[in-house]
Amino acid sequence: MRVQSFIDKKSSQLVMHMNGFWYDNLPYKTLEAFLWDTLEEWSAIEQKDTQIYTHKERIFWHLFHETQFVTAATLQNDKVLKQEIAYCLEYLQNNRPCPLDVVGMRP
């Protein structure tokens, strides 16, 4: 699988998981499992280093790291973090311009 195909697929899934968590339709453990499954699938992609980053990929990895390294309570209650994440999620859904101050790196 190519990096771009992976990012396209996982971006829509990340949007779905985050929205499900925020609207209390998805337990945090399910979001957490999705993040670990994503890392496992990422490790199976070959020749990652020869494929160019896109804006979408940078936003995706930024969101990935943000959601992985904070607690469930922080994801639910930190208004500034939620606003930043919501903006990035809208970008992944093609509903907003690309946030230029966000840089995500591949794991």
C-alpha positions as CSV (number, residue, x, y, z in Angstrom):
1,M,0.0,0.0,0.0
2,R,1.2,3.5,-0.8
3,V,1.5,6.1,2.0
4,Q,-1.1,8.4,0.4
5,S,-3.7,5.5,0.2
6,F,-3.0,4.7,3.8
7,I,-3.4,8.3,4.9
8,D,-6.7,8.7,2.9
9,K,-8.2,5.6,4.5
10,K,-7.0,6.3,8.0
11,S,-7.9,10.0,7.9
12,S,-11.6,9.3,7.4
13,Q,-11.4,6.6,10.1
14,L,-9.7,9.1,12.5
15,V,-12.5,11.6,11.9
16,M,-15.1,9.0,12.6
17,H,-13.4,7.8,15.8
18,M,-12.8,11.3,17.2
19,N,-16.3,12.4,16.5
20,G,-17.7,9.2,18.0
21,F,-15.6,9.7,21.1
22,W,-16.6,13.4,21.5
23,Y,-20.3,12.7,21.1
24,D,-20.2,9.8,23.6
25,N,-20.9,7.2,20.9
26,L,-17.5,5.5,21.2
27,P,-15.6,4.6,24.3
28,Y,-12.1,5.9,24.8
29,K,-10.7,2.3,24.7
30,T,-12.0,1.9,21.1
31,L,-10.3,5.1,20.1
32,E,-7.1,3.9,21.8
33,A,-7.3,0.5,20.0
34,F,-7.8,2.3,16.7
35,L,-4.6,4.3,17.3
36,W,-2.6,1.2,18.1
37,D,-4.0,-0.7,15.1
38,T,-3.0,2.3,12.9
39,L,0.6,2.1,14.2
40,E,0.6,-1.7,13.5
41,E,-0.7,-1.2,9.9
42,W,1.7,1.7,9.4
43,S,4.7,-0.5,10.2
44,A,3.7,-2.9,7.4
45,I,4.0,-0.2,4.7
46,E,7.2,-0.5,2.7
47,Q,9.4,2.3,1.2
48,K,7.8,5.0,3.4
49,D,11.0,7.0,3.3
50,T,10.9,7.4,-0.5
51,Q,7.3,8.8,-0.5
52,I,6.8,12.5,-0.1
53,Y,4.8,14.0,2.7
54,T,1.6,15.8,1.8
55,H,-0.2,18.4,3.9
56,K,-2.9,15.9,4.6
57,E,-0.4,13.4,6.0
58,R,1.2,16.1,8.2
59,I,-2.2,17.0,9.6
60,F,-3.1,13.3,10.1
61,W,0.1,12.6,12.1
62,H,-0.3,15.7,14.1
63,L,-3.8,14.6,15.2
64,F,-2.6,11.1,15.7
65,H,0.0,12.2,18.1
66,E,-2.2,14.7,19.9
67,T,-4.9,12.1,20.5
68,Q,-2.4,9.4,21.5
69,F,-0.5,11.4,24.1
70,V,-3.3,13.0,26.1
71,T,-5.8,11.5,28.5
72,A,-9.5,10.9,27.6
73,A,-10.5,13.7,30.0
74,T,-8.2,16.1,28.3
75,L,-9.6,15.2,24.9
76,Q,-13.1,15.8,26.2
77,N,-12.5,18.9,28.3
78,D,-9.6,21.0,27.0
79,K,-11.4,23.6,25.0
80,V,-8.3,24.9,23.2
81,L,-7.1,21.4,22.3
82,K,-10.6,20.5,21.1
83,Q,-10.8,23.6,18.9
84,E,-7.5,22.8,17.3
85,I,-8.4,19.1,16.8
86,A,-11.8,20.0,15.4
87,Y,-10.2,22.4,12.9
88,C,-7.8,19.7,11.7
89,L,-10.6,17.1,11.5
90,E,-12.6,19.5,9.3
91,Y,-9.5,19.9,7.1
92,L,-9.3,16.2,6.7
93,Q,-12.9,16.2,5.6
94,N,-12.1,18.9,3.0
95,N,-14.2,21.4,4.8
96,R,-11.5,23.9,5.8
97,P,-8.3,25.3,4.5
98,C,-5.1,23.6,5.6
99,P,-3.9,24.8,9.0
100,L,-0.3,26.0,8.3
101,D,0.9,26.1,11.8
102,V,0.5,22.3,12.3
103,V,3.4,19.9,11.6
104,G,3.0,16.2,12.2
105,M,5.8,13.7,11.7
106,R,5.7,10.0,10.7
107,P,6.3,7.7,13.7
